[in-house]
Amino acid sequence: MLKRISTLVVAGLTAAALAACGTGGSGGSGGTEGGGSGGDSIVMGFSQVGAESGWRTANTKSVQEAAKQAGITLRFSDAQQKQENQIKAIRSYIQQKVDVIAFSPVVESGWDTVLKEAKDANIPVILTDRAVDSADTSLYKSFLGSDFVEEGKKAGQWLVEEYKDSSETVNIVELQGTTGSAPANDRKAGFAEVIGADQKFKIVASQTGDFTRAKGKEVMDAFLKAQPDIDVLYAHNDDMGLGAIEAIEGAGKVPGKDIKIITVDAVKDGMQALADGKINYIVECSPLLGPQLMDLAKKVVAGESVPARVVTEETTFTQEQAKEALPSRQY
Ligand code: GYE
């Protein structure tokens, strides 16, 4: 009983905090809902990972704009890359009896309890962008997002092609995304699988840069000090790659030439660096998930069945392709 009361108090406080600092959607602290279609619009609670990268900023914008467009009232919260904040936010949405909960899980593990609470409250959950590793897939209705293993493989395939005529050892350093996150796990695995077929590829150092520019620079600085001979950097996102470029230039080396760089995302800043020759190849990961998410939400709330998995369509970019694509790049 005590536990239950304290849970309610925490949830209540979180709800107040969310209403006070929420950036999107209804913005109100209760009472009548905003949203396009009057009082009875669908209310979605959305727990975002954070604001760690250009990708994330574009994703947040896409979700907020698509909600407005669809007449869905959005209650938005930013978890600042902390799972405990996401769990609090989800509990708060359950207390608020929202119609649907969507979230991008910062890490893969540890969601079963809170997802079970949502299910018991009959509130459907949609995973967006990142996956959970729950064995019970009935805990959520759908997972909308990229195939991160495939992205890692595409990065590896470019490297294999780039070095196909060389038999010398290729020393690779890897900047991983947030530890335990689906994109970090899968981009690492896909890449390792492809390059693992040829012994000449060696990952000499691999560490997390938490998907941020600052951490990417810091870890690359350390790599450069510890590793005398780096041929390639594989960064799990553009932002870490951009931070690493600063470190490489600071060490008097030329990014894109002395050290070849492969990243994932293809946000504007990354594409600019690719067009400028500082990055060699980018695997696209689309953040524009908002419209598909709102479609799924409407169906789920209406009780219609939806596909368990919706995979985002993506491409890759060379330096030449980046120059062409940049002027019309949306994010
Ligand atoms: O690649 C990275 C962001 O989950 C796909 O998260 C997303 C990743 C994206 O911080 O830039």
Boltz pocket constraint, residues with backbone or C-beta under 6 A from the ligand:
constraints:
  - pocket:
      binder: B
      contacts: [[A, 52], [A, 53], [A, 54], [A, 55], [A, 56], [A, 129], [A, 130], [A, 183], [A, 210], [A, 211], [A, 236], [A, 237], [A, 238], [A, 239], [A, 264], [A, 265], [A, 285]]
      max_distance: 6.0
